[in-house]
Amino acid sequence: MRKDYYSITDIATMTGLSTRTIRTYIKNGLLSGAKKDGAWLFTEEDIGRCLNEQFVKESIRIKSNSLVRDFVDIKEKSVNSVCSIFDYIVNSDEEAELLCDKIIEQINSKHKLPDKGQDHGDIKFSFKYDNNINMARIILIGPTKLVMEMINKCLE
């Protein structure tokens, strides 16, 4: 589901960066958007310009690599968890964007679920699309059952 506008939280989810980092990018002029009713909103073009900045690309790369390293390095966990890395072949920029939007929609819907004795939070997500080789790399980390459910819904 393609959106007309994205929030700071949407961008943080897409990139794996914190909302504080996104706000710093706004403050420093790396990301421009519009405020509506006190909330920042961004178009795909706004986000694209920001993501093409070398400094931002490097930040996302570092954050993405640290997700997997942190998962492996943590010795004790409070719930069963999984780290999944998918290289998904896509045929166009549009297909990659739709896939990313689908995953974000799934993550957002899971975070809104009432707790039913299962950990629905703390899903970590990274999405990178290389249009030179038509490959989207998806990293999902979180409670095993939740991540597997998301993968089945998003990649079918």
C-alpha positions as CSV (number, residue, x, y, z in Angstrom):
1,M,0.0,0.0,0.0
2,R,1.6,3.2,-1.2
3,K,1.2,6.3,0.9
4,D,1.1,9.9,-0.2
5,Y,2.9,11.0,3.0
6,Y,5.2,9.3,5.5
7,S,5.8,10.2,9.1
8,I,9.0,10.4,11.1
9,T,8.2,7.0,12.5
10,D,7.6,5.5,9.1
11,I,11.0,6.8,7.9
12,A,12.7,5.4,11.1
13,T,11.0,2.0,10.5
14,M,12.2,2.0,6.8
15,T,15.8,2.9,7.6
16,G,16.3,1.4,11.0
17,L,17.5,4.8,12.3
18,S,16.0,6.3,15.4
19,T,13.3,9.0,15.3
20,R,15.8,11.2,17.1
21,T,18.3,10.8,14.2
22,I,15.5,11.6,11.7
23,R,14.7,14.7,13.6
24,T,18.4,15.7,13.6
25,Y,18.4,15.2,9.8
26,I,15.4,17.6,9.6
27,K,17.1,20.2,11.8
28,N,20.3,20.0,9.8
29,G,18.5,20.3,6.5
30,L,19.2,16.7,5.2
31,L,15.5,15.9,5.2
32,S,12.8,18.4,4.3
33,G,9.1,18.0,4.6
34,A,6.0,19.8,5.7
35,K,4.3,20.1,9.1
36,K,0.6,19.5,9.3
37,D,-1.2,19.7,12.6
38,G,2.2,19.7,14.4
39,A,3.4,16.5,12.8
40,W,6.1,16.2,10.1
41,L,5.0,14.6,6.8
42,F,7.3,13.6,3.9
43,T,6.7,12.7,0.3
44,E,8.7,9.9,-1.4
45,E,10.7,12.6,-3.2
46,D,11.6,14.2,0.2
47,I,12.7,10.8,1.5
48,G,14.6,9.9,-1.7
49,R,16.6,13.1,-1.6
50,C,17.6,12.4,2.0
51,L,18.5,8.8,1.3
52,N,20.7,9.8,-1.6
53,E,22.9,11.8,0.7
54,Q,26.2,9.9,1.2
55,F,26.2,10.6,5.0
56,V,22.7,9.2,5.3
57,K,23.5,6.1,3.2
58,E,26.5,5.4,5.4
59,S,24.4,5.8,8.6
60,I,21.8,3.3,7.3
61,R,24.5,0.8,6.2
62,I,26.1,1.0,9.7
63,K,22.8,0.6,11.4
64,S,21.7,-2.3,9.2
65,N,25.0,-4.2,9.9
66,S,24.7,-3.5,13.6
67,L,21.2,-5.1,13.7
68,V,22.6,-8.5,12.8
69,R,25.8,-8.1,14.9
70,D,23.8,-7.1,18.0
71,F,21.4,-10.1,17.5
72,V,24.3,-12.5,17.4
73,D,26.2,-10.8,20.3
74,I,23.4,-10.9,22.8
75,K,23.7,-14.1,24.8
76,E,20.6,-13.9,26.9
77,K,17.1,-13.3,25.5
78,S,13.8,-13.0,27.2
79,V,11.8,-14.5,24.4
80,N,12.4,-16.9,21.5
81,S,13.6,-14.7,18.7
82,V,14.8,-14.9,15.1
83,C,17.0,-12.8,12.8
84,S,16.0,-13.3,9.1
85,I,17.8,-11.9,6.1
86,F,16.1,-12.1,2.7
87,D,17.5,-11.2,-0.6
88,Y,14.3,-10.7,-2.6
89,I,14.4,-10.2,-6.4
90,V,12.2,-7.4,-7.6
91,N,11.5,-6.2,-11.1
92,S,11.2,-2.4,-10.5
93,D,11.6,0.4,-8.1
94,E,7.8,0.4,-7.7
95,E,7.8,-3.3,-6.7
96,A,10.5,-2.7,-4.1
97,E,8.5,0.3,-2.7
98,L,5.4,-1.8,-2.5
99,L,7.3,-4.6,-0.7
100,C,8.7,-2.1,1.8
101,D,5.3,-0.6,2.4
102,K,3.8,-4.0,3.0
103,I,6.4,-4.8,5.7
104,I,5.9,-1.4,7.4
105,E,2.1,-1.9,7.4
106,Q,2.6,-5.4,9.0
107,I,5.0,-4.0,11.6
108,N,2.6,-1.1,12.4
109,S,-0.4,-3.5,12.7
110,K,1.6,-5.8,15.1
111,H,2.6,-2.9,17.3
112,K,-1.1,-2.0,17.7
113,L,-2.2,-5.4,18.9
114,P,-3.1,-5.7,22.6
115,D,-0.8,-7.9,24.5
116,K,-2.2,-11.4,24.7
117,G,0.6,-13.0,26.6
118,Q,2.9,-12.7,23.6
119,D,5.6,-10.1,22.9
120,H,4.4,-8.0,20.0
121,G,6.9,-5.3,20.2
122,D,10.6,-4.7,19.5
123,I,10.6,-5.7,15.8
124,K,13.7,-4.5,14.2
125,F,13.6,-4.0,10.4
126,S,16.0,-2.9,7.7
127,F,15.2,-2.6,4.0
128,K,17.7,-1.8,1.3
129,Y,17.0,-1.8,-2.4
130,D,19.8,-2.0,-5.0
131,N,18.3,-1.0,-8.4
132,N,21.5,-2.0,-10.2
133,I,20.8,-5.7,-9.5
134,N,17.1,-5.5,-8.8
135,M,17.5,-6.9,-5.3
136,A,15.8,-5.9,-2.1
137,R,17.5,-7.0,1.2
138,I,15.1,-7.3,4.1
139,I,16.3,-7.9,7.6
140,L,13.6,-8.7,10.2
141,I,14.5,-9.4,13.9
142,G,12.0,-10.1,16.6
143,P,9.9,-12.7,18.4
144,T,10.0,-15.9,16.3
145,K,6.3,-16.5,15.8
146,L,5.7,-12.8,15.0
147,V,8.5,-12.5,12.5
148,M,7.5,-15.8,10.7
149,E,3.9,-14.6,10.5
150,M,5.0,-11.3,9.0
151,I,7.3,-13.0,6.5
152,N,4.5,-15.3,5.3
153,K,2.1,-12.4,4.9
154,C,4.6,-10.0,3.1
155,L,6.4,-12.4,0.8
156,E,3.5,-14.6,-0.4
